[in-house]
Amino acid sequence: GNSVTQMEGPVTLSEEAFLTINCTYTATGYPSLFWYVQYPGEGLQLLLKATKADDKGSNKGFEATYRKETTSFHLEKGSVQVSDSAVYFCALRKYSGYSTLTFGKGTMLLVSP
Amino acid sequence: DGGITQSPKYLFRKEGQNVTLSCEQNLNHDAMYWYRQDPGQGLRLIYYSQIVNDFQKGDIAEGYSVSREKKESFPLTVTSAQKNPTAFYLCASSIPGQFESTQYFGPGTRLTVL
């Protein structure tokens, strides 16, 4: 079946540091890949997505590249801010007529001033 | 503004009681979903519906029930048969059948069983 594995958190960084959150997946075929962000006490917001190999999704300074050869979709940001503190979820969707998602367990990011 | 609303934000229930969580969307999306979130567990799919009057079980449907009588509404009932109902519940919606379709999430309801 489909599965998503994320690095365990929390990831603790100082402001302006470089961020990488690893995500690898297992799926047959060619899934679409997503990163969602959840701020404390809130629902999930789509951060970025990629639908085919070598696509790069980007938003708000965050980037992730769909690497089929390594089945990975690592999230990166060059300079984090305190306001980026949140839980980040990697997810995949294997298109089969409906749009259900398989999520990783989430990685908490804590950024200090 | 279009979006998804869930109510209430916090809900308390006594053991043995059924409780219904509300989810409404005005995005004109056909598909709607319910997820459960537990600490360190990520999100798990409870039920989903692709169209009015149709719904399917997800990965953890036992102890839950849903209805889809209107396009904009997808209420979730947590029954007394659900052995561990304390969790954060998230509703989402999307346009089904489109490869590019994105799921949009509501703000969630935190259910606590006393």
Interface residues (C-beta under 8 A of the other chain):
Chain A: S32 F34 Y36 G41 E42 G43 L44 Q45 L46 K49 T51 F89 Y95 G97 Y98 S99 T100 L101 F103 G104 K105 G106
Chain B: I4 Q6 A31 Y33 G40 Q41 G42 L43 R44 L45 Y48 Q50 G58 L90 A92 S94 I95 P96 G97 Q98 F99 E100 S101 T102 Q103 Y104 F105 G106 P107 G108
